[in-house]
Amino acid sequence: MPILTKHDKEVKEKELVLRIMPMPSDSNINGHIFGGWIMSQIDIAGSILAAKIAAGKVATIAVNSIQFKDPILVGDLISLYASIVRTGNTSITVSIDVYSQKRPFQNDSVKAVEAKLTYVAIDKQGNSRPLTSL
Ligand SMILES: CC(C)(COP(=O)(O)OP(=O)(O)OC[C@H]1O[C@@H](n2cnc3c(N)ncnc32)[C@H](O)[C@@H]1OP(=O)(O)O)[C@@H](O)C(=O)NCCC(=O)NCCS
């Protein structure tokens, strides 16, 4: 039976939606990965799950919360896990956890960021539409 790491246990109920490795051009002047670049990946990751639930286009309506817990460095392998927090009439709130696997790659990962974003299902005109309109 495989031995589950702390990370394996934490992400058990979540979906891995995106994996990416930041490059030197994604760094800030401190040598850490720029928060704006990370937020962009979080928005993409959350929208992947939200669009699946909405079965169509979504727009980000709110970044409800974001906490940077551990710096991400060039060459870390980052994995973005998403789960649904709630669905409303037109909106979907998604929790996104960003885990960073440090170089040289070790078995376990560190939770670097946690965020919650809300998306709204939209129609072709960009207006909100009920999730039940499917
Ligand atoms: C998305 C958009 C069409 C929604 O317009 P709208 O339907 O008039 O918006 P509403 O105020 O009625 O809110 C829609 C839903 O979002 C929720 N919502 C609104 N503000 C929110 C906030 N700050 N936090 C969480 N949820 C919020 C509402 O509760 C509602 O949810 P529900 O239908 O499940 O009850 C419009 O706001 C828009 O075009 N925004 C710009 C989107 C954008 O450009 N995003 C960046 C690029 S993707």
The ligand as an SDF file (V2000), in Angstrom:
LIG
                    3D

 48 50  0  0  0  0  0  0  0  0999 V2000
  -20.2330   38.8560  -14.4250 C   0  0  0  0  0  0  0  0  0  0  0  0
  -21.3440   39.8860  -14.6560 C   0  0  0  0  0  0  0  0  0  0  0  0
  -21.9840   39.6620  -16.0480 C   0  0  0  0  0  0  0  0  0  0  0  0
  -22.4070   39.6770  -13.5660 C   0  0  0  0  0  0  0  0  0  0  0  0
  -23.3590   40.6720  -13.6820 O   0  0  0  0  0  0  0  0  0  0  0  0
  -24.7290   40.5980  -12.7810 P   0  0  0  0  0  0  0  0  0  0  0  0
  -25.4650   39.3350  -13.0650 O   0  0  0  0  0  0  0  0  0  0  0  0
  -25.4460   41.8850  -12.9760 O   0  0  0  0  0  0  0  0  0  0  0  0
  -24.1130   40.5340  -11.3060 O   0  0  0  0  0  0  0  0  0  0  0  0
  -24.8400   40.3590   -9.9220 P   0  0  0  0  0  0  0  0  0  0  0  0
  -24.4570   41.4920   -9.0480 O   0  0  0  0  0  0  0  0  0  0  0  0
  -26.3150   40.0880  -10.1340 O   0  0  0  0  0  0  0  0  0  0  0  0
  -24.1450   39.0510   -9.3080 O   0  0  0  0  0  0  0  0  0  0  0  0
  -24.1650   37.7850   -9.9780 C   0  0  0  0  0  0  0  0  0  0  0  0
  -23.7800   36.7300   -8.9660 C   0  0  0  0  0  0  0  0  0  0  0  0
  -22.4770   37.0080   -8.4290 O   0  0  0  0  0  0  0  0  0  0  0  0
  -22.5400   37.1130   -7.0100 C   0  0  0  0  0  0  0  0  0  0  0  0
  -21.6410   38.1540   -6.5630 N   0  0  0  0  0  0  0  0  0  0  0  0
  -21.6680   39.4640   -6.8860 C   0  0  0  0  0  0  0  0  0  0  0  0
  -20.6620   40.1160   -6.2600 N   0  0  0  0  0  0  0  0  0  0  0  0
  -20.0080   39.1930   -5.5240 C   0  0  0  0  0  0  0  0  0  0  0  0
  -18.8780   39.2560   -4.6380 C   0  0  0  0  0  0  0  0  0  0  0  0
  -18.2490   40.4020   -4.4050 N   0  0  0  0  0  0  0  0  0  0  0  0
  -18.4800   38.1140   -4.0480 N   0  0  0  0  0  0  0  0  0  0  0  0
  -19.1260   36.9430   -4.2740 C   0  0  0  0  0  0  0  0  0  0  0  0
  -20.1950   36.8030   -5.1090 N   0  0  0  0  0  0  0  0  0  0  0  0
  -20.6230   37.9380   -5.7180 C   0  0  0  0  0  0  0  0  0  0  0  0
  -24.0050   37.4820   -6.7060 C   0  0  0  0  0  0  0  0  0  0  0  0
  -24.3510   37.1050   -5.3750 O   0  0  0  0  0  0  0  0  0  0  0  0
  -24.7140   36.6580   -7.7620 C   0  0  0  0  0  0  0  0  0  0  0  0
  -24.7410   35.2960   -7.3670 O   0  0  0  0  0  0  0  0  0  0  0  0
  -26.0250   34.3300   -7.5160 P   0  0  0  0  0  0  0  0  0  0  0  0
  -26.6600   34.6240   -8.8560 O   0  0  0  0  0  0  0  0  0  0  0  0
  -25.4670   32.9410   -7.4720 O   0  0  0  0  0  0  0  0  0  0  0  0
  -26.9250   34.6530   -6.3890 O   0  0  0  0  0  0  0  0  0  0  0  0
  -20.7980   41.3640  -14.5870 C   0  0  0  0  0  0  0  0  0  0  0  0
  -20.5480   41.6980  -13.2310 O   0  0  0  0  0  0  0  0  0  0  0  0
  -19.5090   41.5410  -15.3570 C   0  0  0  0  0  0  0  0  0  0  0  0
  -19.5220   41.5140  -16.6060 O   0  0  0  0  0  0  0  0  0  0  0  0
  -18.4000   41.7250  -14.6450 N   0  0  0  0  0  0  0  0  0  0  0  0
  -17.0730   41.8180  -15.2670 C   0  0  0  0  0  0  0  0  0  0  0  0
  -16.4400   40.4080  -15.3610 C   0  0  0  0  0  0  0  0  0  0  0  0
  -14.9860   40.4900  -15.7940 C   0  0  0  0  0  0  0  0  0  0  0  0
  -14.6430   41.2420  -16.7040 O   0  0  0  0  0  0  0  0  0  0  0  0
  -14.1330   39.6920  -15.1200 N   0  0  0  0  0  0  0  0  0  0  0  0
  -12.7230   39.7040  -15.3560 C   0  0  0  0  0  0  0  0  0  0  0  0
  -12.3230   38.8630  -16.5460 C   0  0  0  0  0  0  0  0  0  0  0  0
  -13.0570   37.2470  -16.5360 S   0  0  0  0  0  0  0  0  0  0  0  0
  1  2  1  0
  2  3  1  0
  2  4  1  0
  2 36  1  0
  4  5  1  0
  5  6  1  0
  6  7  2  0
  6  8  1  0
  6  9  1  0
  9 10  1  0
 10 11  2  0
 10 12  1  0
 10 13  1  0
 13 14  1  0
 14 15  1  0
 15 16  1  0
 15 30  1  0
 16 17  1  0
 17 18  1  0
 17 28  1  0
 18 19  1  0
 18 27  1  0
 19 20  2  0
 20 21  1  0
 21 22  1  0
 21 27  2  0
 22 23  1  0
 22 24  2  0
 24 25  1  0
 25 26  2  0
 26 27  1  0
 28 29  1  0
 28 30  1  0
 30 31  1  0
 31 32  1  0
 32 33  2  0
 32 34  1  0
 32 35  1  0
 36 37  1  0
 36 38  1  0
 38 39  2  0
 38 40  1  0
 40 41  1  0
 41 42  1  0
 42 43  1  0
 43 44  2  0
 43 45  1  0
 45 46  1  0
 46 47  1  0
 47 48  1  0
M  END
$$$$
